[in-house]
Amino acid sequence: MNAAERTQPLNCLSLFASAGIGELGVRAAGVEILVANEIIQDRCGLYRHNHPDTHLVEGDIWEQRDEIRKACQEKLNGDELFLAYATPPCQGMSTNGAGKIKSEIAAGRRPVVDERNRLVIPAMDIIAGFRPRWVLFENVPGMKDTIIEVDGAPCSIVDYIASRLGPEYSGGCEVVACSDFGIPQLRRRLITVFTRDDNGKRHLREHCGSVLIGDDREPSLSIWDAIGALPPLDASEGQNAAPEFHPLHEVGVMSREKYWWVSNTPEGDTAFNNQCVNPICLFQGNRRHEDETRDGRAVSSKTTPLHCSACGELLPRPTMIDRSTGERRLISGFHSAYRRMESNKPARTLTRNFPFEASDNKIHPTQNRVLSVYEALVLQTVTRYEYDWVVDGRPSPRSLIAQAIGESVPPLLIEKLVRRLTELTLVSGQEGRTMPIRGQVGGGTPVVM
């Protein structure tokens, strides 16, 4: 039997899989996903449709630990697990939600400890038992400083992962910017990697704990580089979709008032800063919108002027009629709300709220509308891969697609990470069997040490 015949296939266990968007990168790097776990039913539907060869265990990871272990053991059939890949829910640790979380805790509507942060415990119950060659956690940067309670004592999530893996493993975490790796988005992610592979350990030592190195980097792409050539749209009836180009290149129709705010918003600025449009005045010195700090929390300003200080005309700023008083007031919003993106820069992080004008930095740089779903998929690098938005044989609603995008990591980043892990892995360590260095689907030449 030659070396190629003795090659052990690369495999993966995926936890908190959501709709399986990150797994597109795992598979593109030549790694087979044996078993995955996800709790939300419609995400499971998308996952099954797009990863039909993966055994998906649907349900709460606390309750499904034994089922996940059993399924993975059966799939491995005595082979080693190459990669454990986990993306726990970030809502309890995301800096985007930190202010709201503090407010909810202060009001007694939320526990001090977010139980979602403790989902790492059942995840490590599963992972530690398989002794995978590599462990990869991907999450928001806030995970690095998130504390959980373990056996009555506080512990950081990253330290907990390290303690469960034991001294056989080396690793740690680093924050990476997606825009450094050919992704037209400023999304920052915490990449936590541990390994028991000797070559992997050497790489981490030599590169100060970084998995991705200079060769993995690509020039930064701007929004215009990514979507500038797509058919134009407008948030008005009859101009808001281009189905002949793609069924997902579509946006909602704005109300007349919202369209007025957005159409007067310069690139890179927020509608809260719009100046006078009265043709006989056009005063441009009205006070701009600023966030304020109260009790240690950032809050939106309530005193931003609604009317031009020179002529008294209503400014094209986000306002509404207060039902209780009948008077017009400013809509609550931070300086990032109702803001146009800048065409010469990467997009800000895409959240599930990207289809709404009030979402952070999500108004198209030059057109009067938000991003289309198709444009969001481009910025998230999903369009580089094959993925069908189908659940139970029916097209997914736009809201589900937006949620899946907001919950996912750009698959191109995961592909680069997993490719690097496969290239670093030289020998399986089991009965002399070899592990290929894989830089692309189909593998490469096995190396024996």
C-alpha positions in Angstrom: 0.0 0.0 0.0 1.5 3.4 -1.0 1.5 6.6 1.0 -1.5 8.0 -0.9 -3.6 4.9 -0.1 -2.7 5.2 3.6 -3.7 8.9 3.8 -6.3 9.6 6.5 -9.0 12.0 5.3 -9.3 15.3 7.2 -12.5 15.7 9.2 -14.4 18.1 11.4 -17.0 18.3 14.2 -19.0 21.6 14.1 -20.8 23.0 17.1 -23.3 25.9 17.0 -23.4 25.5 13.3 -26.3 27.9 12.5 -27.0 27.8 8.8 -23.6 26.3 7.9 -22.2 29.4 6.2 -18.8 29.2 7.9 -18.7 25.5 7.0 -18.5 26.5 3.4 -14.9 27.6 4.1 -14.2 24.4 6.0 -15.3 22.3 3.1 -13.5 24.5 0.5 -10.3 23.8 2.5 -10.7 20.1 1.9 -12.1 19.1 5.3 -15.2 16.8 5.6 -17.7 17.9 8.2 -18.8 14.6 9.9 -21.2 15.9 12.5 -22.8 19.3 13.3 -25.1 20.6 16.0 -27.6 23.5 15.9 -30.6 24.3 18.0 -32.8 26.7 15.8 -35.1 24.8 13.5 -35.0 27.0 10.4 -31.2 27.2 10.5 -31.2 23.4 10.7 -33.3 23.3 7.5 -30.8 25.5 5.7 -27.9 23.4 7.0 -29.4 20.1 5.9 -30.1 21.4 2.4 -26.6 22.7 1.9 -24.6 20.1 3.8 -26.6 16.9 3.0 -23.6 14.6 3.8 -23.2 15.9 7.4 -25.0 14.2 10.3 -26.8 17.1 11.9 -27.9 16.8 15.5 -30.7 19.2 16.1 -31.4 20.6 19.6 -29.9 22.1 22.8 -26.2 21.2 23.1 -26.7 20.6 26.9 -29.3 18.0 26.1 -27.7 16.5 23.0 -24.1 16.0 24.3 -24.4 12.2 24.3 -26.1 12.1 20.9 -23.3 14.3 19.4 -20.6 12.2 20.9 -22.2 9.0 19.7 -22.7 10.3 16.2 -19.1 11.6 15.9 -17.7 8.3 17.3 -19.6 6.3 14.7 -18.5 8.6 11.9 -14.9 8.5 13.0 -14.8 4.7 13.1 -11.6 4.7 15.1 -9.9 7.6 13.2 -8.7 10.7 15.0 -10.7 13.9 14.8 -8.7 16.5 12.9 -10.7 19.7 13.8 -13.3 20.7 16.3 -14.9 24.0 15.1 -17.2 26.0 17.4 -19.0 29.3 17.0 -21.0 29.9 20.3 -23.7 32.5 20.4 -22.2 36.0 20.8 -25.2 38.0 22.1 -24.1 37.8 25.7 -20.6 39.0 24.9 -20.9 41.2 21.9 -19.8 44.8 22.4 -22.7 45.9 20.1 -25.1 44.8 22.8 -23.1 45.7 25.9 -25.0 49.0 26.7 -28.4 47.3 26.3 -27.2 44.4 28.4 -26.1 46.7 31.2 -29.5 48.5 31.0 -31.4 45.3 31.3 -29.4 44.1 34.2 -29.8 47.5 36.0 -33.5 47.3 35.5 -33.7 43.7 36.9 -34.9 42.3 33.6 -31.8 40.3 32.9 -29.5 38.0 35.1 -26.0 39.2 35.8 -24.7 36.0 34.2 -25.8 35.3 30.6 -26.3 31.6 30.4 -25.5 31.6 26.7 -21.9 32.4 27.6 -21.8 29.1 29.5 -22.5 27.0 26.4 -18.8 26.6 26.1 -19.0 24.1 29.0 -21.0 21.4 27.1 -19.0 22.2 24.0 -15.8 21.4 25.8 -17.4 18.3 27.4 -17.7 17.0 23.8 -14.5 18.3 22.3 -12.1 17.3 25.1 -13.2 13.7 24.9 -12.1 13.4 21.2 -8.7 15.0 21.6 -8.8 16.6 18.2 -5.6 17.7 16.5 -6.9 21.2 16.2 -9.6 23.2 18.1 -10.9 26.4 16.5 -13.3 28.8 18.2 -14.5 31.8 16.3 -16.4 34.7 17.9 -16.6 38.4 18.6 -13.6 40.1 20.2 -15.6 40.4 23.5 -15.3 36.7 24.1 -11.6 37.3 25.2 -12.7 39.2 28.3 -16.0 37.3 29.0 -16.1 35.6 32.4 -18.2 32.6 33.2 -18.8 30.8 36.5 -17.4 27.3 36.7 -17.8 25.2 39.9 -18.7 28.4 41.7 -15.5 30.3 40.6 -15.1 32.9 37.9 -13.1 32.0 34.8 -12.5 33.5 31.4 -13.8 31.5 28.5 -10.4 31.2 26.8 -8.8 30.1 30.1 -11.6 27.5 30.5 -11.0 26.1 27.0 -7.3 25.8 27.8 -7.9 24.1 31.2 -10.2 21.5 29.6 -7.7 20.6 26.9 -4.8 20.3 29.3 -1.0 20.6 28.9 -0.9 18.5 25.8 -2.3 21.5 23.9 -0.8 24.9 23.1 -2.6 27.9 21.7 -4.4 31.1 22.5 -6.5 33.8 20.9 -6.0 36.8 18.6 -8.3 39.4 17.1 -8.2 39.6 13.3 -9.8 42.1 10.9 -11.6 40.4 8.0 -10.6 43.3 5.8 -6.9 42.2 6.0 -7.8 39.0 4.2 -9.5 40.0 1.0 -13.0 40.4 2.6 -14.7 43.8 1.9 -15.9 44.2 5.5 -14.3 45.6 8.6 -15.7 42.7 10.7 -13.3 41.9 13.6 -13.3 38.3 15.0 -11.6 36.6 17.9 -9.9 33.5 16.6 -9.0 31.0 19.4 -6.8 28.1 18.3 -5.4 25.2 20.3 -3.4 22.3 18.9 -1.5 19.2 20.0 0.2 19.0 16.6 4.0 19.5 17.0 4.4 21.4 13.8 1.4 23.5 14.7 2.9 24.4 18.1 6.1 25.5 16.4 4.2 27.7 14.0 2.3 29.4 16.9 5.6 30.0 18.8 7.3 31.4 15.7 4.4 33.7 14.8 3.5 34.9 18.3 0.3 32.8 18.5 -1.0 33.8 15.0 -2.3 31.1 12.7 -2.7 33.4 9.7 0.5 34.9 8.4 1.6 37.3 5.7 1.0 34.9 2.9 -2.7 34.7 3.9 -3.2 38.5 3.6 -4.8 40.2 0.7 -5.1 43.9 -0.2 -8.1 45.6 1.4 -11.2 45.7 -0.8 -13.6 48.6 -0.6 -17.4 48.5 -0.9 -17.1 49.8 -4.4 -14.6 47.1 -5.4 -17.2 44.5 -4.3 -20.6 45.9 -5.3 -19.9 49.0 -7.4 -20.6 47.3 -10.7 -24.0 45.8 -9.7 -27.2 47.1 -11.2 -28.4 50.2 -9.4 -31.5 50.2 -7.3 -33.7 52.8 -5.6 -36.0 52.5 -2.6 -39.0 53.7 -4.6 -41.8 51.6 -6.1 -40.8 49.9 -9.3 -37.1 50.7 -9.0 -36.3 48.6 -5.9 -35.5 45.3 -7.5 -33.5 43.8 -10.4 -34.8 40.2 -10.7 -33.3 39.8 -14.1 -29.9 40.1 -12.5 -30.6 38.1 -9.3 -33.8 37.5 -7.3 -32.1 38.6 -4.1 -30.9 42.0 -5.5 -33.9 43.8 -4.0 -34.6 46.3 -1.3 -37.6 47.6 0.5 -39.6 50.7 -0.5 -39.0 53.6 1.8 -41.7 55.9 3.1 -41.8 59.3 1.6 -40.4 60.9 4.7 -37.6 58.4 5.2 -36.6 58.8 1.5 -36.4 62.6 2.1 -34.0 62.0 5.0 -31.8 59.5 3.1 -31.8 61.4 -0.2 -30.3 64.5 1.6 -27.6 62.5 3.4 -24.0 62.9 2.1 -21.8 59.9 1.7 -20.1 58.9 5.0 -22.5 61.0 7.1 -25.7 60.4 9.1 -29.1 61.8 8.4 -29.1 63.2 11.9 -26.5 65.8 10.6 -28.5 66.9 7.6 -28.6 70.6 7.0 -31.2 73.0 5.7 -32.7 72.2 2.3 -34.9 75.3 2.1 -33.9 76.8 -1.2 -34.0 80.4 0.1 -31.9 79.5 3.1 -29.6 76.4 2.8 -27.9 77.2 6.1 -25.2 74.6 6.7 -24.2 75.5 10.3 -27.0 73.7 12.3 -25.7 71.8 15.3 -24.7 68.2 14.5 -25.8 65.0 16.3 -23.6 63.7 19.1 -23.8 60.7 21.4 -23.8 61.4 25.2 -22.7 59.4 28.2 -25.0 59.0 31.2 -24.3 56.8 34.2 -21.4 55.2 32.3 -23.5 54.3 29.3 -23.6 55.8 25.8 -27.0 57.2 24.9 -28.2 59.1 21.9 -28.6 62.8 22.1 -32.1 64.2 22.8 -31.2 67.8 22.0 -30.2 67.6 18.4 -32.1 70.4 16.7 -35.0 69.5 14.4 -35.4 72.9 12.7 -33.0 75.2 11.0 -31.6 77.8 13.3 -31.6 80.4 10.5 -35.0 80.0 8.9 -36.9 77.7 11.2 -37.8 75.1 8.5 -37.9 71.4 9.4 -34.5 69.7 8.7 -34.4 66.4 6.8 -33.4 64.6 10.0 -35.1 61.4 11.4 -38.1 62.6 13.4 -41.6 61.4 14.3 -44.8 62.6 15.8 -45.0 61.7 19.5 -48.4 60.1 20.0 -48.6 61.2 23.6 -47.9 64.9 22.9 -48.7 65.3 19.3 -45.4 67.1 18.8 -42.6 66.2 16.5 -39.5 64.8 18.2 -36.2 63.3 17.2 -36.0 59.6 16.7 -33.6 57.9 19.1 -30.4 56.9 17.4 -26.7 56.9 17.7 -24.3 58.8 15.3 -24.0 55.5 13.3 -27.7 55.2 12.6 -29.2 56.4 9.3 -25.6 56.7 8.1 -24.3 56.2 4.5 -21.4 53.9 4.0 -18.2 55.2 2.4 -17.6 53.7 -1.1 -13.8 53.8 -0.8 -13.7 51.8 2.4 -14.7 48.2 3.5 -18.2 47.9 4.8 -18.9 47.9 8.5 -19.8 44.7 10.2 -23.0 43.2 8.7 -25.6 42.5 11.4 -29.0 40.9 11.0 -30.5 44.4 10.8 -28.6 45.4 7.7 -31.9 45.7 5.6 -33.0 48.6 7.8 -32.1 52.3 7.3 -31.6 52.8 11.0 -29.0 50.0 11.3 -25.4 51.1 11.8 -23.7 52.4 8.6 -25.9 50.4 6.2 -27.3 53.0 3.7 -25.8 52.5 0.2 -22.8 54.9 -0.4 -24.4 56.7 -3.4 -27.9 55.3 -4.0 -31.0 56.1 -1.9 -31.6 52.7 -0.3 -30.1 50.1 2.0 -28.0 47.1 0.9 -29.8 44.4 -1.0 -29.6 40.9 0.3 -27.4 39.9 -2.7 -25.0 42.7 -1.9 -24.8 41.6 1.7 -23.9 38.1 0.5 -21.1 39.5 -1.6 -19.7 41.5 1.3 -19.9 38.4 3.5 -18.1 36.4 0.7 -21.0 33.8 0.5 -21.3 34.3 -3.2 -17.9 32.8 -3.7 -19.4 29.4 -2.8 -22.4 27.3 -3.7 -25.2 27.9 -1.3 -29.0 27.6 -1.8 -31.4 29.6 0.4 -33.9 26.8 0.6 -35.7 25.3 3.6 -37.9 22.2 3.2 -38.1 22.8 -0.5 -39.2 26.4 -0.3 -37.2 29.6 -0.8 -36.1 31.2 2.5 -37.8 34.4 3.5 -35.5 37.5 3.3 -35.6 37.9 7.1 -34.1 34.4 7.6 -31.3 35.2 5.2 -30.5 38.4 7.0 -30.4 36.6 10.3 -28.1 33.9 8.9 -25.8 36.5 7.5 -25.6 38.5 10.8 -24.9 35.3 12.7 -22.2 34.0 10.4 -18.5 34.6 9.8 -17.3 35.3 6.3 -16.5 31.8 4.9 -13.4 33.1 3.1 -11.8 33.8 6.5 -12.6 30.3 7.7 -11.3 28.8 4.5 -8.0 30.6 5.0 -7.8 29.5 8.6 -8.5 25.8 7.9 -6.2 25.7 4.9 -3.4 26.9 7.1 -4.2 24.3 9.7 -4.2 21.5 7.1 -0.9 22.8 5.7 0.6 22.7 9.2 -0.5 19.2 9.9 2.1 16.8 8.7 1.6 13.5 10.5 -1.6 12.0 12.0 0.3 10.4 14.9 -1.9 7.2 14.7 -0.2 4.0 13.7 2.1 5.7 11.2 -0.8 6.8 9.0 -0.1 10.1 7.2 -2.1 13.3 7.0 -1.9 15.3 3.7 -0.9 18.9 3.5 -4.0 20.3 1.8 -4.0 23.6 0.1 -7.1 22.9 -1.9 -10.0 20.5 -2.2 -8.6 17.1 -3.2 -5.5 17.3 -0.9 -1.8 17.2 -1.7 1.2 15.0 -1.2 1.3 13.2 2.1 4.4 13.8 4.2 5.9 11.3 6.6 8.2 12.4 9.4 
